[in-house]
Amino acid sequence: MSSSYQSPYAALNTDQRFATALKLATQYHLDVSEVMFTYLKVAEPELRQHPNAAGIPDKVQRRIDAQFEQTLKALQSKES
């Protein structure tokens, strides 16, 4: 069993980003572009600090995920 972190949003870093954003947009009642932009806005400052990493370090992905989820929930409550 792998002990590495399994991000619930990892697919947003792959060619499956649109399908994943569509699923999240439906779940949070947001526009797909809003979900994609939010992820980029949250991830970019974190990733800028690790430009040479072969992949996204687990602790960085955890921070991105926590901030992204918090932001999605805030956006969802604004839309309601």
Secondary structure, DSSP 8 states (H G I E B T S, - for coil): ---S---TTGGGGSTTHHHHHHHHHHHHT--HHHHHHHHHHHHHHHHHT-TT-SS--HHHHHHHHHHHHHHHHHHHHHH-
